[in-house]
Amino acid sequence: MSKTEVDIEEQSFLKEVTSHLPLDWSDERRDAYIQHVLISWRQHREHSREEQRLMEKYLSTIQQHFKPQSSELYDFNQWPINENLLAMLNRDSIDSDIVKQIESSGAYTFSFLPTTFCQLLINEIAYFEQWCIDNGLKLYRPNSMNKYGVILDHFGFEKCLTDIVTNIVQPLTRLIYKHITLPLDSHHGFIVEYAMDKDKKLDFHVDDAAVTLNLCLGEEFTGGQLYFGGIRCSSHTSTTPPKHDEEIYLEHQVGTACLHLGNHRHRALPITSGRRLNLILWCRSSNFDDERKKNGNNECPTWCGFHQMKIEENV
């Protein structure tokens, strides 16, 4: 970024800050406040730029030097997707014997991959993690909540995951979640790992996604059920408790995937033995995001569980 661009960015920031200052402040108080905020902003900006520089170096090193152990895993056309699922999608209709809704929760499960292929993916993840250790690279974790796991897009899976979104998740979304505006035009794909000596659980949250695909890869484990607690818009994510019929527990099965809305509140209950790895694919729609921004936070959408409760109360 050139000096001119930096000056413009700083001026824009200062204009935004000063526009919200109380009119009755003295010049001395305004100047002191602006100086304090500006110093903090510059420090944050420099930290962000350093993080970006390190990330670019990390990705460049992987791109130049990492060689996959099993290259076929990175090609969607070589993934042995469940044939019944593919045939159903070709028919362009939902078969409840293939894609099963978990009670009436709005979350669905289906057989996705054979366990042998899931193990190959686990082996590839371990191979990449060891390669990073051997090459002195710090692993970037999936998000702020998971301390273990890897970001699949970082080491060659981006196109494969894009193909999964296009060929599997988007057709399912169009059939099941009709309020989601398509296309699903970006994603964040990663692995999460739970074990007795690592992360044991994950707290109640929503995903940064329109739709999420959660695939259990294995291995041997007990506990760690996926708990769902109601679909909520951003205004009611943390303000309304779940109704009894919104509380759903899912037992993970290796090779089985779960599809749910990003705004479907959920958490991973504590694992009690073994080790569990899941492939998570956050699928986003820029059109859907834009629509939510235009509507603002004051209007509760019809798909929000709080909206449904209000309708029931008025009946």
C-alpha positions as CSV (number, residue, x, y, z in Angstrom):
1,M,0.0,0.0,0.0
2,S,1.4,3.4,-1.0
3,K,1.8,6.4,1.3
4,T,-1.1,8.1,-0.5
5,E,-3.3,5.1,0.0
6,V,-2.4,5.0,3.7
7,D,-3.2,8.7,4.1
8,I,-6.5,8.3,2.4
9,E,-7.3,5.2,4.6
10,E,-6.4,7.2,7.8
11,Q,-8.4,10.2,6.8
12,S,-11.4,8.1,6.1
13,F,-11.1,6.5,9.5
14,L,-10.7,9.8,11.3
15,K,-13.7,11.2,9.5
16,E,-15.8,8.3,10.7
17,V,-14.6,8.6,14.3
18,T,-15.1,12.4,14.5
19,S,-18.6,12.2,13.0
20,H,-19.7,10.4,16.2
21,L,-18.1,12.5,18.8
22,P,-20.3,14.6,21.2
23,L,-20.7,18.2,20.1
24,D,-20.2,19.5,23.6
25,W,-16.7,18.1,23.9
26,S,-13.9,20.7,24.2
27,D,-11.2,20.8,21.6
28,E,-8.6,19.5,24.1
29,R,-10.8,16.5,24.9
30,R,-11.5,15.8,21.2
31,D,-7.8,16.0,20.3
32,A,-6.8,13.7,23.1
33,Y,-9.4,11.1,22.2
34,I,-8.7,11.2,18.5
35,Q,-4.9,10.8,19.2
36,H,-5.6,7.8,21.5
37,V,-7.9,6.1,19.0
38,L,-5.5,6.8,16.1
39,I,-2.6,5.2,17.9
40,S,-4.6,2.1,18.6
41,W,-5.9,1.9,15.0
42,R,-2.3,2.2,13.6
43,Q,-1.1,-0.6,15.9
44,H,-4.0,-2.8,14.8
45,R,-3.4,-2.0,11.1
46,E,0.3,-2.9,11.4
47,H,-0.5,-6.1,13.2
48,S,-3.1,-7.0,10.5
49,R,-0.5,-6.3,7.8
50,E,2.1,-8.5,9.5
51,E,-0.5,-11.3,9.9
52,Q,-1.3,-11.0,6.2
53,R,2.4,-11.1,5.2
54,L,3.0,-14.2,7.3
55,M,-0.1,-15.9,5.8
56,E,1.1,-15.1,2.3
57,K,4.5,-16.6,3.1
58,Y,2.9,-19.7,4.6
59,L,0.7,-20.3,1.6
60,S,3.5,-19.6,-0.9
61,T,5.8,-22.1,0.9
62,I,3.1,-24.8,0.7
63,Q,2.3,-24.1,-2.9
64,Q,5.9,-24.3,-3.9
65,H,7.1,-27.3,-1.8
66,F,4.3,-29.4,-0.5
67,K,3.7,-32.7,-2.5
68,P,0.5,-34.6,-1.6
69,Q,0.9,-38.2,-0.3
70,S,-2.3,-39.3,-2.2
71,S,-3.0,-36.9,-5.1
72,E,-6.3,-38.6,-6.0
73,L,-7.9,-37.2,-2.8
74,Y,-7.7,-33.7,-4.2
75,D,-9.8,-34.6,-7.2
76,F,-13.6,-34.5,-6.6
77,N,-14.1,-36.8,-9.6
78,Q,-12.2,-39.5,-7.7
79,W,-14.2,-39.2,-4.5
80,P,-16.5,-42.3,-4.1
81,I,-19.6,-40.3,-3.2
82,N,-22.6,-42.5,-2.2
83,E,-24.2,-43.7,-5.4
84,N,-27.8,-43.4,-4.0
85,L,-27.2,-39.8,-3.1
86,L,-25.8,-39.0,-6.6
87,A,-28.8,-40.8,-8.3
88,M,-31.2,-38.8,-6.1
89,L,-29.6,-35.5,-7.0
90,N,-29.8,-36.5,-10.7
91,R,-33.5,-37.0,-10.2
92,D,-33.7,-33.5,-8.7
93,S,-35.9,-34.5,-5.8
94,I,-35.5,-35.5,-2.2
95,D,-35.8,-39.1,-1.2
96,S,-36.4,-39.2,2.6
97,D,-34.9,-42.7,2.7
98,I,-31.6,-41.3,1.5
99,V,-31.5,-37.8,3.0
100,K,-33.1,-38.1,6.4
101,Q,-34.4,-35.2,8.4
102,I,-33.5,-35.4,12.1
103,E,-37.0,-35.4,13.5
104,S,-38.4,-32.0,12.4
105,S,-35.2,-30.0,13.2
106,G,-34.3,-28.8,9.7
107,A,-31.0,-30.7,9.9
108,Y,-30.5,-33.7,7.6
109,T,-28.1,-36.7,7.5
110,F,-27.1,-38.9,4.6
111,S,-24.4,-41.5,3.8
112,F,-21.6,-39.7,2.0
113,L,-18.4,-41.6,1.8
114,P,-17.1,-45.1,2.6
115,T,-15.1,-45.5,5.8
116,T,-12.0,-46.6,3.9
117,F,-11.9,-43.3,2.0
118,C,-12.5,-41.3,5.2
119,Q,-9.4,-43.0,6.6
120,L,-7.3,-42.0,3.6
121,L,-8.4,-38.4,4.2
122,I,-7.3,-38.7,7.9
123,N,-3.9,-40.1,6.7
124,E,-3.5,-37.1,4.4
125,I,-4.3,-34.7,7.1
126,A,-1.7,-36.3,9.4
127,Y,0.8,-36.2,6.5
128,F,0.3,-32.5,6.0
129,E,0.6,-31.7,9.7
130,Q,3.8,-33.6,10.0
131,W,5.2,-31.9,6.8
132,C,4.5,-28.5,8.4
133,I,6.3,-29.6,11.6
134,D,9.3,-30.9,9.6
135,N,9.5,-27.6,7.7
136,G,9.1,-25.4,10.8
137,L,5.7,-24.0,9.7
138,K,3.1,-22.8,12.1
139,L,-0.2,-24.5,11.4
140,Y,-3.1,-22.1,10.9
141,R,-6.1,-23.5,12.8
142,P,-9.7,-23.5,11.3
143,N,-11.2,-20.7,13.5
144,S,-11.0,-19.0,16.8
145,M,-12.9,-21.8,18.6
146,N,-11.0,-24.9,17.4
147,K,-7.4,-25.3,18.6
148,Y,-6.8,-28.4,16.6
149,G,-7.3,-29.2,12.9
150,V,-6.3,-27.7,9.6
151,I,-7.7,-25.5,6.8
152,L,-8.1,-27.7,3.7
153,D,-8.1,-24.8,1.3
154,H,-4.5,-24.0,2.3
155,F,-2.9,-27.1,0.8
156,G,-4.7,-28.0,-2.4
157,F,-8.3,-28.9,-1.6
158,E,-9.9,-25.7,-2.7
159,K,-11.0,-26.9,-6.1
160,C,-12.2,-30.2,-4.8
161,L,-14.3,-28.5,-2.1
162,T,-15.7,-26.0,-4.6
163,D,-16.8,-29.0,-6.7
164,I,-18.5,-30.5,-3.6
165,V,-20.3,-27.3,-3.0
166,T,-21.4,-27.1,-6.7
167,N,-22.4,-30.7,-7.2
168,I,-23.6,-31.8,-3.7
169,V,-24.4,-28.9,-1.3
170,Q,-25.9,-26.4,-3.7
171,P,-28.4,-28.9,-5.2
172,L,-29.4,-30.1,-1.7
173,T,-29.8,-26.5,-0.6
174,R,-32.0,-25.7,-3.5
175,L,-34.3,-28.6,-2.7
176,I,-34.3,-28.3,1.1
177,Y,-33.6,-24.7,2.2
178,K,-35.6,-22.7,-0.3
179,H,-35.1,-19.4,1.5
180,I,-31.4,-19.4,0.8
181,T,-30.6,-17.3,-2.2
182,L,-28.2,-19.2,-4.6
183,P,-25.6,-19.6,-5.8
184,L,-23.3,-20.7,-3.0
185,D,-20.3,-18.8,-4.2
186,S,-17.6,-19.2,-1.6
187,H,-16.6,-21.6,1.2
188,H,-14.3,-22.3,4.1
189,G,-13.3,-26.0,4.4
190,F,-11.5,-27.4,7.3
191,I,-10.9,-30.3,9.6
192,V,-11.7,-30.3,13.3
193,E,-10.2,-32.8,15.8
194,Y,-11.5,-33.8,19.2
195,A,-9.6,-36.1,21.6
196,M,-9.1,-36.5,25.4
197,D,-5.8,-34.6,25.3
198,K,-7.0,-32.0,22.8
199,D,-10.3,-30.1,22.3
200,K,-13.0,-32.2,24.0
201,K,-16.0,-30.1,23.0
202,L,-17.2,-27.0,21.2
203,D,-19.4,-24.4,22.8
204,F,-22.9,-23.2,21.6
205,H,-22.5,-21.2,18.4
206,V,-23.7,-20.5,14.9
207,D,-21.5,-20.8,11.7
208,D,-20.3,-18.1,9.4
209,A,-22.2,-19.7,6.6
210,A,-25.5,-20.0,4.8
211,V,-25.3,-23.8,4.9
212,T,-22.9,-26.2,6.6
213,L,-21.8,-29.7,5.6
214,N,-20.4,-31.7,8.5
215,L,-18.9,-35.1,7.6
216,C,-17.6,-37.5,10.3
217,L,-14.3,-39.0,9.2
218,G,-13.6,-41.1,12.3
219,E,-11.8,-42.7,14.0
220,E,-12.8,-44.7,17.2
221,F,-14.6,-42.5,19.8
222,T,-17.4,-42.3,22.2
223,G,-19.5,-39.3,23.2
224,G,-19.1,-36.0,21.3
225,Q,-22.7,-35.9,20.0
226,L,-23.8,-32.9,18.0
227,Y,-26.5,-30.9,19.8
228,F,-28.9,-28.6,17.9
229,G,-30.8,-25.8,19.7
230,G,-33.0,-24.0,17.2
231,I,-32.6,-21.9,14.1
232,R,-32.2,-18.2,14.9
233,C,-31.5,-14.9,13.0
234,S,-28.6,-12.7,14.2
235,S,-31.0,-10.7,16.4
236,H,-32.1,-13.8,18.4
237,T,-29.0,-16.0,18.3
238,S,-28.2,-15.5,22.0
239,T,-31.4,-14.0,23.3
240,T,-33.9,-16.8,23.1
241,P,-33.6,-20.3,24.6
242,P,-34.6,-23.3,22.5
243,K,-38.0,-24.9,22.8
244,H,-38.1,-28.5,23.9
245,D,-38.8,-29.8,20.4
246,E,-35.9,-27.8,19.0
247,E,-33.3,-29.7,21.1
248,I,-31.9,-32.5,18.9
249,Y,-28.9,-34.8,19.5
250,L,-27.0,-36.4,16.6
251,E,-24.7,-39.4,17.1
252,H,-21.8,-39.2,14.6
253,Q,-21.3,-42.1,12.2
254,V,-18.2,-42.4,10.2
255,G,-18.8,-41.6,6.5
256,T,-22.2,-39.9,7.3
257,A,-22.7,-36.2,6.7
258,C,-25.0,-33.7,8.3
259,L,-26.4,-30.7,6.4
260,H,-27.8,-27.8,8.4
261,L,-28.3,-24.0,8.2
262,G,-25.4,-21.9,9.3
263,N,-27.8,-20.1,11.7
264,H,-28.9,-23.4,13.3
265,R,-27.4,-23.1,16.8
266,H,-25.3,-26.1,17.8
267,R,-22.5,-27.4,19.9
268,A,-20.3,-30.5,20.1
269,L,-20.8,-32.3,23.4
270,P,-17.7,-33.6,25.2
271,I,-15.9,-36.6,23.7
272,T,-15.5,-39.3,26.4
273,S,-12.9,-41.6,24.7
274,G,-10.9,-41.9,21.5
275,R,-10.4,-39.4,18.7
276,R,-12.9,-37.9,16.3
277,L,-12.2,-35.9,13.2
278,N,-14.8,-34.1,11.1
279,L,-14.6,-32.4,7.7
280,I,-16.5,-29.1,8.0
281,L,-17.6,-27.1,4.9
282,W,-19.1,-23.7,5.5
283,C,-20.9,-22.7,2.3
284,R,-21.7,-19.0,1.8
285,S,-23.9,-17.0,-0.5
286,S,-23.0,-13.4,-1.1
287,N,-26.6,-12.7,-2.4
288,F,-28.1,-14.1,0.8
289,D,-25.7,-12.1,2.9
290,D,-26.6,-8.9,1.0
291,E,-30.3,-9.5,1.5
292,R,-29.8,-10.0,5.3
293,K,-27.8,-6.7,5.5
294,K,-30.5,-4.8,3.5
295,N,-33.2,-6.1,5.9
296,G,-31.1,-5.0,8.9
297,N,-31.3,-6.4,12.4
298,N,-34.7,-5.2,13.3
299,E,-36.7,-7.4,11.0
300,C,-37.0,-11.1,12.1
301,P,-37.1,-13.3,9.0
302,T,-39.7,-16.1,8.7
303,W,-37.1,-18.8,8.9
304,C,-36.0,-17.8,12.4
305,G,-37.4,-20.0,15.2
306,F,-38.2,-16.9,17.3
307,H,-40.5,-15.7,14.4
308,Q,-42.2,-19.1,14.4
309,M,-42.7,-18.9,18.2
310,K,-44.4,-15.5,17.9
311,I,-46.7,-16.9,15.2
312,E,-47.7,-19.8,17.5
313,E,-48.3,-17.4,20.4
314,N,-50.7,-15.4,18.2
315,V,-52.7,-18.3,17.0
